[in-house]
Amino acid sequence: MNCRAHLPAFAVFLACCPALGAETAKPTPLCLNPAETREAISRNKFTDPAAALRSAAAVAHADPLRSRLCRLKDDYIYEITLLRRDGKVMRVLIRADDGSLVDERTKL
């Protein structure tokens, strides 16, 4: 049996593997630009992004860097970036409607 005959099929399989695994990957948030953020906050009566940023920084004992309003599936979340005291950057996800922390294990 000629192994070279199976090599192209195996190469195609390896090339398709990332696409096949994309369905099981975590959904990535789609973040809004500043104009869309202002409109969504006023239309949906979300919590204040500055308050969410301050509270996340206080809980994590970190310095706030930025917050962005993003869509994750059908929910709006604030993606908050913080700088920890040890110099590491961390990301916290907070629900925009009630200000609660999004658990990474929770399926939104």
C-alpha positions as CSV (number, residue, x, y, z in Angstrom):
1,M,0.0,0.0,0.0
2,N,1.4,3.4,-1.0
3,C,1.5,5.8,1.9
4,R,1.9,8.8,-0.4
5,A,-1.6,8.3,-1.8
6,H,-3.0,9.0,1.7
7,L,-0.8,12.1,2.3
8,P,-3.0,14.6,0.4
9,A,-6.2,13.4,2.1
10,F,-4.5,13.7,5.5
11,A,-3.3,17.2,4.7
12,V,-6.8,18.2,3.8
13,F,-8.1,16.8,7.1
14,L,-5.5,18.7,9.1
15,A,-6.4,21.9,7.2
16,C,-10.1,21.5,8.0
17,C,-9.6,20.7,11.7
18,P,-9.6,24.3,12.9
19,A,-12.8,24.9,11.0
20,L,-14.4,21.8,12.5
21,G,-13.5,22.8,16.0
22,A,-14.8,26.3,15.6
23,E,-18.3,25.2,16.7
24,T,-17.1,24.1,20.1
25,A,-15.0,27.2,20.7
26,K,-16.2,29.9,23.2
27,P,-18.3,32.6,21.5
28,T,-16.4,35.9,21.2
29,P,-18.1,39.1,22.1
30,L,-18.9,41.6,19.3
31,C,-18.1,45.0,20.8
32,L,-19.9,48.2,19.8
33,N,-18.3,51.4,18.8
34,P,-18.8,54.5,21.0
35,A,-21.9,55.8,19.1
36,E,-23.6,52.4,19.2
37,T,-22.7,52.1,22.9
38,R,-24.4,55.4,23.8
39,E,-27.5,54.5,21.8
40,A,-27.7,51.0,23.3
41,I,-27.3,52.3,26.9
42,S,-30.0,55.0,26.4
43,R,-32.4,52.6,24.6
44,N,-32.0,49.6,27.0
45,K,-31.4,51.5,30.3
46,F,-28.2,49.5,31.1
47,T,-26.1,50.2,34.2
48,D,-23.6,53.0,34.0
49,P,-20.4,51.8,32.4
50,A,-18.2,54.0,34.6
51,A,-19.9,52.5,37.7
52,A,-19.4,48.9,36.4
53,L,-15.7,49.8,35.7
54,R,-15.2,51.2,39.2
55,S,-16.9,48.3,41.0
56,A,-15.0,45.7,39.0
57,A,-11.7,47.5,39.8
58,A,-12.6,47.7,43.5
59,V,-13.5,44.0,43.8
60,A,-10.4,42.8,41.9
61,H,-8.1,45.2,43.7
62,A,-6.9,46.4,40.3
63,D,-6.6,49.6,38.3
64,P,-9.3,50.1,35.6
65,L,-8.0,50.5,32.1
66,R,-11.2,50.4,29.9
67,S,-14.7,49.2,29.5
68,R,-16.5,48.3,26.3
69,L,-20.1,47.3,25.7
70,C,-20.3,44.1,23.7
71,R,-22.9,41.6,22.5
72,L,-22.4,38.0,23.5
73,K,-25.1,35.8,21.9
74,D,-28.3,37.6,22.8
75,D,-27.0,39.5,25.9
76,Y,-25.1,42.7,26.3
77,I,-22.0,42.7,28.5
78,Y,-19.4,45.1,29.6
79,E,-15.9,43.8,28.8
80,I,-13.8,45.4,31.5
81,T,-10.0,45.4,31.3
82,L,-8.0,45.8,34.6
83,L,-4.4,46.1,35.5
84,R,-3.6,44.0,38.5
85,R,-1.0,45.1,41.1
86,D,1.4,42.4,39.9
87,G,1.4,43.9,36.4
88,K,-0.9,41.4,34.7
89,V,-3.8,42.5,32.7
90,M,-7.2,40.8,33.4
91,R,-10.5,40.8,31.7
92,V,-13.8,40.8,33.6
93,L,-17.3,40.3,31.9
94,I,-20.3,42.0,33.6
95,R,-23.9,41.9,32.5
96,A,-25.0,45.3,31.3
97,D,-28.6,44.9,32.3
98,D,-28.1,44.1,36.0
99,G,-24.4,44.6,36.7
100,S,-23.7,41.0,37.8
101,L,-20.5,39.2,37.1
102,V,-20.6,36.7,34.1
103,D,-19.3,33.4,35.2
104,E,-17.1,31.9,32.4
105,R,-18.7,28.5,32.9
106,T,-22.2,29.9,32.4
107,K,-23.6,29.6,28.9
108,L,-25.1,32.9,27.8
